[in-house]
Amino acid sequence: MNKGDLVDAVTKVVGSKKLAEGSVNCVLDTISAALKKGDKVTLIGFGTFSIAKRAARTGRNPQTGKEMTIKAKKVPKFVAGKKLKDTVAK
């Protein structure tokens, strides 16, 4: 399923593709904005979105084989909730 498929599924519930697309975009933008501020987003039963810090590390350039330092950065993280895990396991 991609974003278009998700919009189509929401359209079946709300009745308007324009409203469904706006709703999906609003949810995704709100989650992204909260993560950018460093907040955690918890959707009970579905899961939790958060930010994880990845430490700096040494890697290799695949073209030259030369060692290089990969900078520390923040990455999004998702942990599935119990209800989602149970649904997928069935």
Jmol script that loads the backbone (N, CA, C; Angstrom):
load data "model"
ATOM      1  N   MET A   1       0.850  -1.178   0.000  1.00  0.00           N
ATOM      2  CA  MET A   1       0.000   0.000   0.000  1.00  0.00           C
ATOM      3  C   MET A   1       0.890   1.233   0.000  1.00  0.00           C
ATOM      4  N   ASN A   2       0.544   2.209  -0.825  1.00  0.00           N
ATOM      5  CA  ASN A   2       1.268   3.468  -0.837  1.00  0.00           C
ATOM      6  C   ASN A   2       0.321   4.592  -0.402  1.00  0.00           C
ATOM      7  N   LYS A   3       0.803   5.814  -0.462  1.00  0.00           N
ATOM      8  CA  LYS A   3      -0.001   6.947   0.013  1.00  0.00           C
ATOM      9  C   LYS A   3      -1.304   7.085  -0.781  1.00  0.00           C
ATOM     10  N   GLY A   4      -1.247   6.869  -2.088  1.00  0.00           N
ATOM     11  CA  GLY A   4      -2.447   6.948  -2.925  1.00  0.00           C
ATOM     12  C   GLY A   4      -3.483   5.912  -2.527  1.00  0.00           C
ATOM     13  N   ASP A   5      -3.028   4.695  -2.228  1.00  0.00           N
ATOM     14  CA  ASP A   5      -3.939   3.640  -1.785  1.00  0.00           C
ATOM     15  C   ASP A   5      -4.567   4.004  -0.441  1.00  0.00           C
ATOM     16  N   LEU A   6      -3.780   4.608   0.425  1.00  0.00           N
ATOM     17  CA  LEU A   6      -4.292   5.040   1.730  1.00  0.00           C
ATOM     18  C   LEU A   6      -5.353   6.120   1.554  1.00  0.00           C
ATOM     19  N   VAL A   7      -5.104   7.065   0.664  1.00  0.00           N
ATOM     20  CA  VAL A   7      -6.084   8.123   0.377  1.00  0.00           C
ATOM     21  C   VAL A   7      -7.374   7.495  -0.161  1.00  0.00           C
ATOM     22  N   ASP A   8      -7.257   6.512  -1.042  1.00  0.00           N
ATOM     23  CA  ASP A   8      -8.435   5.844  -1.590  1.00  0.00           C
ATOM     24  C   ASP A   8      -9.239   5.138  -0.497  1.00  0.00           C
ATOM     25  N   ALA A   9      -8.547   4.510   0.440  1.00  0.00           N
ATOM     26  CA  ALA A   9      -9.235   3.828   1.547  1.00  0.00           C
ATOM     27  C   ALA A   9      -9.964   4.828   2.435  1.00  0.00           C
ATOM     28  N   VAL A  10      -9.348   5.974   2.703  1.00  0.00           N
ATOM     29  CA  VAL A  10      -9.985   7.004   3.525  1.00  0.00           C
ATOM     30  C   VAL A  10     -11.154   7.627   2.763  1.00  0.00           C
ATOM     31  N   THR A  11     -11.034   7.739   1.450  1.00  0.00           N
ATOM     32  CA  THR A  11     -12.114   8.287   0.622  1.00  0.00           C
ATOM     33  C   THR A  11     -13.384   7.462   0.770  1.00  0.00           C
ATOM     34  N   LYS A  12     -13.266   6.157   0.882  1.00  0.00           N
ATOM     35  CA  LYS A  12     -14.433   5.289   1.056  1.00  0.00           C
ATOM     36  C   LYS A  12     -15.177   5.601   2.350  1.00  0.00           C
ATOM     37  N   VAL A  13     -14.464   6.093   3.353  1.00  0.00           N
ATOM     38  CA  VAL A  13     -15.086   6.409   4.642  1.00  0.00           C
ATOM     39  C   VAL A  13     -15.661   7.823   4.657  1.00  0.00           C
ATOM     40  N   VAL A  14     -14.884   8.806   4.186  1.00  0.00           N
ATOM     41  CA  VAL A  14     -15.316  10.204   4.274  1.00  0.00           C
ATOM     42  C   VAL A  14     -16.113  10.667   3.065  1.00  0.00           C
ATOM     43  N   GLY A  15     -16.023   9.962   1.935  1.00  0.00           N
ATOM     44  CA  GLY A  15     -16.838  10.276   0.773  1.00  0.00           C
ATOM     45  C   GLY A  15     -16.249  11.279  -0.207  1.00  0.00           C
ATOM     46  N   SER A  16     -15.171  11.945   0.139  1.00  0.00           N
ATOM     47  CA  SER A  16     -14.570  12.945  -0.748  1.00  0.00           C
ATOM     48  C   SER A  16     -13.069  12.697  -0.851  1.00  0.00           C
ATOM     49  N   LYS A  17     -12.591  12.572  -2.081  1.00  0.00           N
ATOM     50  CA  LYS A  17     -11.161  12.316  -2.270  1.00  0.00           C
ATOM     51  C   LYS A  17     -10.339  13.517  -1.813  1.00  0.00           C
ATOM     52  N   LYS A  18     -10.838  14.729  -2.071  1.00  0.00           N
ATOM     53  CA  LYS A  18     -10.110  15.936  -1.670  1.00  0.00           C
ATOM     54  C   LYS A  18      -9.998  16.006  -0.147  1.00  0.00           C
ATOM     55  N   LEU A  19     -11.085  15.701   0.555  1.00  0.00           N
ATOM     56  CA  LEU A  19     -11.070  15.700   2.021  1.00  0.00           C
ATOM     57  C   LEU A  19     -10.167  14.589   2.555  1.00  0.00           C
ATOM     58  N   ALA A  20     -10.216  13.433   1.913  1.00  0.00           N
ATOM     59  CA  ALA A  20      -9.376  12.306   2.346  1.00  0.00           C
ATOM     60  C   ALA A  20      -7.897  12.625   2.170  1.00  0.00           C
ATOM     61  N   GLU A  21      -7.546  13.204   1.017  1.00  0.00           N
ATOM     62  CA  GLU A  21      -6.141  13.547   0.767  1.00  0.00           C
ATOM     63  C   GLU A  21      -5.657  14.598   1.758  1.00  0.00           C
ATOM     64  N   GLY A  22      -6.500  15.583   2.034  1.00  0.00           N
ATOM     65  CA  GLY A  22      -6.148  16.601   3.021  1.00  0.00           C
ATOM     66  C   GLY A  22      -5.965  16.015   4.407  1.00  0.00           C
ATOM     67  N   SER A  23      -6.813  15.070   4.762  1.00  0.00           N
ATOM     68  CA  SER A  23      -6.727  14.426   6.077  1.00  0.00           C
ATOM     69  C   SER A  23      -5.446  13.617   6.217  1.00  0.00           C
ATOM     70  N   VAL A  24      -5.138  12.817   5.210  1.00  0.00           N
ATOM     71  CA  VAL A  24      -3.921  11.996   5.245  1.00  0.00           C
ATOM     72  C   VAL A  24      -2.686  12.890   5.309  1.00  0.00           C
ATOM     73  N   ASN A  25      -2.656  13.932   4.477  1.00  0.00           N
ATOM     74  CA  ASN A  25      -1.517  14.856   4.496  1.00  0.00           C
ATOM     75  C   ASN A  25      -1.387  15.551   5.841  1.00  0.00           C
ATOM     76  N   CYS A  26      -2.509  15.934   6.431  1.00  0.00           N
ATOM     77  CA  CYS A  26      -2.485  16.606   7.734  1.00  0.00           C
ATOM     78  C   CYS A  26      -1.901  15.692   8.814  1.00  0.00           C
ATOM     79  N   VAL A  27      -2.323  14.437   8.842  1.00  0.00           N
ATOM     80  CA  VAL A  27      -1.811  13.487   9.838  1.00  0.00           C
ATOM     81  C   VAL A  27      -0.313  13.288   9.665  1.00  0.00           C
ATOM     82  N   LEU A  28       0.122  13.065   8.435  1.00  0.00           N
ATOM     83  CA  LEU A  28       1.548  12.834   8.181  1.00  0.00           C
ATOM     84  C   LEU A  28       2.387  14.075   8.496  1.00  0.00           C
ATOM     85  N   ASP A  29       1.881  15.252   8.111  1.00  0.00           N
ATOM     86  CA  ASP A  29       2.606  16.498   8.394  1.00  0.00           C
ATOM     87  C   ASP A  29       2.694  16.765   9.885  1.00  0.00           C
ATOM     88  N   THR A  30       1.608  16.467  10.619  1.00  0.00           N
ATOM     89  CA  THR A  30       1.592  16.686  12.065  1.00  0.00           C
ATOM     90  C   THR A  30       2.574  15.758  12.771  1.00  0.00           C
ATOM     91  N   ILE A  31       2.615  14.501  12.362  1.00  0.00           N
ATOM     92  CA  ILE A  31       3.577  13.557  12.948  1.00  0.00           C
ATOM     93  C   ILE A  31       5.003  14.013  12.642  1.00  0.00           C
ATOM     94  N   SER A  32       5.251  14.423  11.399  1.00  0.00           N
ATOM     95  CA  SER A  32       6.591  14.877  11.015  1.00  0.00           C
ATOM     96  C   SER A  32       7.012  16.114  11.800  1.00  0.00           C
ATOM     97  N   ALA A  33       6.098  17.062  11.965  1.00  0.00           N
ATOM     98  CA  ALA A  33       6.406  18.298  12.705  1.00  0.00           C
ATOM     99  C   ALA A  33       6.702  17.993  14.169  1.00  0.00           C
ATOM    100  N   ALA A  34       5.940  17.092  14.769  1.00  0.00           N
ATOM    101  CA  ALA A  34       6.168  16.732  16.172  1.00  0.00           C
ATOM    102  C   ALA A  34       7.535  16.071  16.336  1.00  0.00           C
ATOM    103  N   LEU A  35       7.886  15.183  15.423  1.00  0.00           N
ATOM    104  CA  LEU A  35       9.192  14.523  15.499  1.00  0.00           C
ATOM    105  C   LEU A  35      10.322  15.526  15.300  1.00  0.00           C
ATOM    106  N   LYS A  36      10.126  16.481  14.404  1.00  0.00           N
ATOM    107  CA  LYS A  36      11.149  17.493  14.164  1.00  0.00           C
ATOM    108  C   LYS A  36      11.422  18.307  15.426  1.00  0.00           C
ATOM    109  N   LYS A  37      10.362  18.553  16.233  1.00  0.00           N
ATOM    110  CA  LYS A  37      10.527  19.286  17.490  1.00  0.00           C
ATOM    111  C   LYS A  37      11.129  18.409  18.583  1.00  0.00           C
ATOM    112  N   GLY A  38      11.218  17.102  18.332  1.00  0.00           N
ATOM    113  CA  GLY A  38      11.778  16.194  19.327  1.00  0.00           C
ATOM    114  C   GLY A  38      10.720  15.516  20.175  1.00  0.00           C
ATOM    115  N   ASP A  39       9.449  15.733  19.845  1.00  0.00           N
ATOM    116  CA  ASP A  39       8.358  15.105  20.596  1.00  0.00           C
ATOM    117  C   ASP A  39       8.171  13.655  20.167  1.00  0.00           C
ATOM    118  N   LYS A  40       7.545  12.888  21.041  1.00  0.00           N
ATOM    119  CA  LYS A  40       7.190  11.507  20.753  1.00  0.00           C
ATOM    120  C   LYS A  40       5.711  11.490  20.397  1.00  0.00           C
ATOM    121  N   VAL A  41       5.310  10.715  19.383  1.00  0.00           N
ATOM    122  CA  VAL A  41       3.910  10.608  18.970  1.00  0.00           C
ATOM    123  C   VAL A  41       3.448   9.192  19.270  1.00  0.00           C
ATOM    124  N   THR A  42       2.475   9.063  20.179  1.00  0.00           N
ATOM    125  CA  THR A  42       1.968   7.756  20.569  1.00  0.00           C
ATOM    126  C   THR A  42       0.530   7.616  20.114  1.00  0.00           C
ATOM    127  N   LEU A  43       0.258   6.601  19.316  1.00  0.00           N
ATOM    128  CA  LEU A  43      -1.092   6.276  18.881  1.00  0.00           C
ATOM    129  C   LEU A  43      -1.440   4.957  19.559  1.00  0.00           C
ATOM    130  N   ILE A  44      -2.238   5.037  20.621  1.00  0.00           N
ATOM    131  CA  ILE A  44      -2.545   3.880  21.452  1.00  0.00           C
ATOM    132  C   ILE A  44      -3.050   2.719  20.578  1.00  0.00           C
ATOM    133  N   GLY A  45      -2.444   1.561  20.733  1.00  0.00           N
ATOM    134  CA  GLY A  45      -2.824   0.372  19.991  1.00  0.00           C
ATOM    135  C   GLY A  45      -2.116   0.250  18.654  1.00  0.00           C
ATOM    136  N   PHE A  46      -1.677   1.375  18.081  1.00  0.00           N
ATOM    137  CA  PHE A  46      -1.008   1.330  16.777  1.00  0.00           C
ATOM    138  C   PHE A  46       0.498   1.332  16.935  1.00  0.00           C
ATOM    139  N   GLY A  47       1.023   2.329  17.647  1.00  0.00           N
ATOM    140  CA  GLY A  47       2.461   2.376  17.838  1.00  0.00           C
ATOM    141  C   GLY A  47       2.955   3.739  18.251  1.00  0.00           C
ATOM    142  N   THR A  48       4.265   3.844  18.393  1.00  0.00           N
ATOM    143  CA  THR A  48       4.896   5.081  18.840  1.00  0.00           C
ATOM    144  C   THR A  48       5.994   5.487  17.857  1.00  0.00           C
ATOM    145  N   PHE A  49       5.913   6.743  17.430  1.00  0.00           N
ATOM    146  CA  PHE A  49       6.944   7.337  16.591  1.00  0.00           C
ATOM    147  C   PHE A  49       7.848   8.160  17.505  1.00  0.00           C
ATOM    148  N   SER A  50       9.146   8.049  17.327  1.00  0.00           N
ATOM    149  CA  SER A  50      10.081   8.828  18.129  1.00  0.00           C
ATOM    150  C   SER A  50      11.349   9.077  17.309  1.00  0.00           C
ATOM    151  N   ILE A  51      12.259   9.808  17.922  1.00  0.00           N
ATOM    152  CA  ILE A  51      13.541  10.103  17.287  1.00  0.00           C
ATOM    153  C   ILE A  51      14.637   9.360  18.037  1.00  0.00           C
ATOM    154  N   ALA A  52      15.501   8.691  17.300  1.00  0.00           N
ATOM    155  CA  ALA A  52      16.656   8.009  17.891  1.00  0.00           C
ATOM    156  C   ALA A  52      17.915   8.734  17.428  1.00  0.00           C
ATOM    157  N   LYS A  53      18.892   8.791  18.296  1.00  0.00           N
ATOM    158  CA  LYS A  53      20.167   9.413  17.944  1.00  0.00           C
ATOM    159  C   LYS A  53      21.137   8.330  17.513  1.00  0.00           C
ATOM    160  N   ARG A  54      21.683   8.498  16.328  1.00  0.00           N
ATOM    161  CA  ARG A  54      22.673   7.556  15.809  1.00  0.00           C
ATOM    162  C   ARG A  54      24.043   8.188  16.001  1.00  0.00           C
ATOM    163  N   ALA A  55      24.924   7.508  16.680  1.00  0.00           N
ATOM    164  CA  ALA A  55      26.257   8.028  16.989  1.00  0.00           C
ATOM    165  C   ALA A  55      27.130   8.095  15.731  1.00  0.00           C
ATOM    166  N   ALA A  56      28.135   8.950  15.790  1.00  0.00           N
ATOM    167  CA  ALA A  56      29.110   9.017  14.698  1.00  0.00           C
ATOM    168  C   ALA A  56      29.875   7.698  14.650  1.00  0.00           C
ATOM    169  N   ARG A  57      30.262   7.319  13.457  1.00  0.00           N
ATOM    170  CA  ARG A  57      30.972   6.049  13.317  1.00  0.00           C
ATOM    171  C   ARG A  57      31.895   6.111  12.104  1.00  0.00           C
ATOM    172  N   THR A  58      32.765   5.136  12.016  1.00  0.00           N
ATOM    173  CA  THR A  58      33.692   5.056  10.894  1.00  0.00           C
ATOM    174  C   THR A  58      33.116   4.100   9.858  1.00  0.00           C
ATOM    175  N   GLY A  59      33.171   4.524   8.610  1.00  0.00           N
ATOM    176  CA  GLY A  59      32.700   3.682   7.516  1.00  0.00           C
ATOM    177  C   GLY A  59      33.709   3.691   6.396  1.00  0.00           C
ATOM    178  N   ARG A  60      33.363   3.052   5.294  1.00  0.00           N
ATOM    179  CA  ARG A  60      34.259   3.013   4.140  1.00  0.00           C
ATOM    180  C   ARG A  60      33.519   3.517   2.910  1.00  0.00           C
ATOM    181  N   ASN A  61      34.245   4.283   2.112  1.00  0.00           N
ATOM    182  CA  ASN A  61      33.718   4.718   0.825  1.00  0.00           C
ATOM    183  C   ASN A  61      33.719   3.492  -0.080  1.00  0.00           C
ATOM    184  N   PRO A  62      32.558   3.065  -0.595  1.00  0.00           N
ATOM    185  CA  PRO A  62      32.516   1.837  -1.394  1.00  0.00           C
ATOM    186  C   PRO A  62      33.278   1.938  -2.723  1.00  0.00           C
ATOM    187  N   GLN A  63      33.460   3.144  -3.219  1.00  0.00           N
ATOM    188  CA  GLN A  63      34.167   3.295  -4.497  1.00  0.00           C
ATOM    189  C   GLN A  63      35.680   3.231  -4.332  1.00  0.00           C
ATOM    190  N   THR A  64      36.175   3.838  -3.252  1.00  0.00           N
ATOM    191  CA  THR A  64      37.627   3.911  -3.075  1.00  0.00           C
ATOM    192  C   THR A  64      38.145   2.980  -1.983  1.00  0.00           C
ATOM    193  N   GLY A  65      37.272   2.571  -1.080  1.00  0.00           N
ATOM    194  CA  GLY A  65      37.705   1.738   0.036  1.00  0.00           C
ATOM    195  C   GLY A  65      38.333   2.544   1.163  1.00  0.00           C
ATOM    196  N   LYS A  66      38.418   3.854   0.989  1.00  0.00           N
ATOM    197  CA  LYS A  66      39.029   4.729   1.980  1.00  0.00           C
ATOM    198  C   LYS A  66      38.101   4.895   3.190  1.00  0.00           C
ATOM    199  N   GLU A  67      38.707   4.865   4.388  1.00  0.00           N
ATOM    200  CA  GLU A  67      37.915   5.071   5.609  1.00  0.00           C
ATOM    201  C   GLU A  67      37.433   6.507   5.682  1.00  0.00           C
ATOM    202  N   MET A  68      36.214   6.685   6.229  1.00  0.00           N
ATOM    203  CA  MET A  68      35.656   8.020   6.393  1.00  0.00           C
ATOM    204  C   MET A  68      34.791   8.039   7.649  1.00  0.00           C
ATOM    205  N   THR A  69      34.573   9.217   8.180  1.00  0.00           N
ATOM    206  CA  THR A  69      33.745   9.352   9.366  1.00  0.00           C
ATOM    207  C   THR A  69      32.331   9.698   8.935  1.00  0.00           C
ATOM    208  N   ILE A  70      31.370   8.931   9.442  1.00  0.00           N
ATOM    209  CA  ILE A  70      29.958   9.205   9.189  1.00  0.00           C
ATOM    210  C   ILE A  70      29.450   9.993  10.387  1.00  0.00           C
ATOM    211  N   LYS A  71      28.886  11.168  10.133  1.00  0.00           N
ATOM    212  CA  LYS A  71      28.459  12.067  11.205  1.00  0.00           C
ATOM    213  C   LYS A  71      27.302  11.486  12.004  1.00  0.00           C
ATOM    214  N   ALA A  72      27.197  11.912  13.256  1.00  0.00           N
ATOM    215  CA  ALA A  72      26.060  11.556  14.098  1.00  0.00           C
ATOM    216  C   ALA A  72      24.815  12.220  13.521  1.00  0.00           C
ATOM    217  N   LYS A  73      23.669  11.567  13.684  1.00  0.00           N
ATOM    218  CA  LYS A  73      22.428  12.161  13.191  1.00  0.00           C
ATOM    219  C   LYS A  73      21.236  11.591  13.939  1.00  0.00           C
ATOM    220  N   LYS A  74      20.102  12.255  13.753  1.00  0.00           N
ATOM    221  CA  LYS A  74      18.846  11.801  14.336  1.00  0.00           C
ATOM    222  C   LYS A  74      18.071  11.067  13.249  1.00  0.00           C
ATOM    223  N   VAL A  75      17.447   9.950  13.617  1.00  0.00           N
ATOM    224  CA  VAL A  75      16.656   9.175  12.669  1.00  0.00           C
ATOM    225  C   VAL A  75      15.291   8.857  13.273  1.00  0.00           C
ATOM    226  N   PRO A  76      14.242   8.786  12.434  1.00  0.00           N
ATOM    227  CA  PRO A  76      12.922   8.427  12.959  1.00  0.00           C
ATOM    228  C   PRO A  76      12.892   6.952  13.344  1.00  0.00           C
ATOM    229  N   LYS A  77      12.093   6.664  14.360  1.00  0.00           N
ATOM    230  CA  LYS A  77      11.980   5.300  14.867  1.00  0.00           C
ATOM    231  C   LYS A  77      10.499   5.011  15.105  1.00  0.00           C
ATOM    232  N   PHE A  78      10.060   3.790  14.812  1.00  0.00           N
ATOM    233  CA  PHE A  78       8.675   3.390  15.050  1.00  0.00           C
ATOM    234  C   PHE A  78       8.675   2.076  15.806  1.00  0.00           C
ATOM    235  N   VAL A  79       7.889   2.021  16.875  1.00  0.00           N
ATOM    236  CA  VAL A  79       7.709   0.788  17.637  1.00  0.00           C
ATOM    237  C   VAL A  79       6.231   0.443  17.577  1.00  0.00           C
ATOM    238  N   ALA A  80       5.911  -0.722  17.036  1.00  0.00           N
ATOM    239  CA  ALA A  80       4.518  -1.137  16.892  1.00  0.00           C
ATOM    240  C   ALA A  80       3.881  -1.389  18.244  1.00  0.00           C
ATOM    241  N   GLY A  81       2.598  -1.028  18.355  1.00  0.00           N
ATOM    242  CA  GLY A  81       1.831  -1.265  19.574  1.00  0.00           C
ATOM    243  C   GLY A  81       1.307  -2.691  19.630  1.00  0.00           C
ATOM    244  N   LYS A  82       0.775  -3.075  20.780  1.00  0.00           N
ATOM    245  CA  LYS A  82       0.305  -4.436  20.991  1.00  0.00           C
ATOM    246  C   LYS A  82      -0.810  -4.819  20.019  1.00  0.00           C
ATOM    247  N   LYS A  83      -1.778  -3.930  19.835  1.00  0.00           N
ATOM    248  CA  LYS A  83      -2.903  -4.242  18.951  1.00  0.00           C
ATOM    249  C   LYS A  83      -2.431  -4.471  17.516  1.00  0.00           C
ATOM    250  N   LEU A  84      -1.509  -3.649  17.032  1.00  0.00           N
ATOM    251  CA  LEU A  84      -0.960  -3.813  15.692  1.00  0.00           C
ATOM    252  C   LEU A  84      -0.191  -5.123  15.579  1.00  0.00           C
ATOM    253  N   LYS A  85       0.612  -5.428  16.580  1.00  0.00           N
ATOM    254  CA  LYS A  85       1.373  -6.671  16.576  1.00  0.00           C
ATOM    255  C   LYS A  85       0.441  -7.876  16.554  1.00  0.00           C
ATOM    256  N   ASP A  86      -0.629  -7.826  17.370  1.00  0.00           N
ATOM    257  CA  ASP A  86      -1.586  -8.929  17.411  1.00  0.00           C
ATOM    258  C   ASP A  86      -2.317  -9.079  16.084  1.00  0.00           C
ATOM    259  N   THR A  87      -2.668  -7.963  15.450  1.00  0.00           N
ATOM    260  CA  THR A  87      -3.370  -7.994  14.161  1.00  0.00           C
ATOM    261  C   THR A  87      -2.496  -8.625  13.079  1.00  0.00           C
ATOM    262  N   VAL A  88      -1.236  -8.264  13.055  1.00  0.00           N
ATOM    263  CA  VAL A  88      -0.312  -8.778  12.039  1.00  0.00           C
ATOM    264  C   VAL A  88      -0.022 -10.261  12.283  1.00  0.00           C
ATOM    265  N   ALA A  89       0.012 -10.669  13.538  1.00  0.00           N
ATOM    266  CA  ALA A  89       0.367 -12.048  13.885  1.00  0.00           C
ATOM    267  C   ALA A  89      -0.732 -13.045  13.511  1.00  0.00           C
ATOM    268  N   LYS A  90      -1.953 -12.575  13.316  1.00  0.00           N
ATOM    269  CA  LYS A  90      -3.074 -13.497  13.002  1.00  0.00           C
ATOM    270  C   LYS A  90      -3.002 -14.022  11.606  1.00  0.00           C
TER     271      LYS A  90
END
end "model"
wireframe off; spacefill off
backbone 0.3
color backbone group
